Amino acid sequence: MPRRRIGFWYRFAAVLCKPPLVVLIKRDWRGMENIPAEGGFITAVNHNSHVDPFAYAHYQYNTGRVPRFLAKAGLFRKGFVGAAMRGTGQIPVYRESTDALSAFRAAIDAVERGECVAFYPEGTLTRDPDGWPMTGKTGAARVALQTKCPVIPVAQWGANELLPPYAKKPDILPRKTHHVLAGPPVDLSAFYDREMSPDLLKEATEVIMAAVTALLEEIRGEKAPETPYDPRQVRIEQRRRTAAQEKTQETAQAQTRAHAQGTAQVQAQREEGQGT
């Protein structure tokens, strides 16, 4: 299937974004040969900075296969940004609504048209204290298994040194290097033609995230934690600790009240004895 032309809006966005990116960050880009020249595919990319969508888009733009990102629906509604998001073919995500699944349908349609859809499987900036990929959400696996398209794992590092997660100001000097490494397609054939259950999607997602993490290990020259950071489990553990603390506080307060009541009773008895 022929690939889609880059188009006016993507070229215009490149004219605006590439010069500051070239000035701000050096580039160590590898694995471009693994980006398919034709046909639809998915890239699964780790996310560690608000800058990295632009830096990564620059990388993939230079391969000639521009990515279609899934982005919050609010960005599509107004003004220049909305026009650019629509014009570059990005895919709106309607969270917590009846239209939430429309993004996956749109992603499937884009892949079947021969497009590249870029997924951040983590769904948000990593919360791992050392910047490693977290556990992933199942959207990329769902689209991949339904279309049987190639899934290209991509790891990136360096944009987070320019603008760390949740930081408000960039650290411009010294000039940072944006490292990108794209790997060969993830083998998901073991999951094809099976019932698309939550367990199957979870297992396929783990395979995808393991491939992304292995590439980031190669970039960083160190090993990732054996167990990926899981925000859901962390929230459960935080709620458990909070409940335990509240229980301890309630017990302590009850004991304090009981002690006070006992002291008051003893004092009352003494006063009564003195009165007689």
Disulfide bonds with the S-S distance in Angstrom:
none
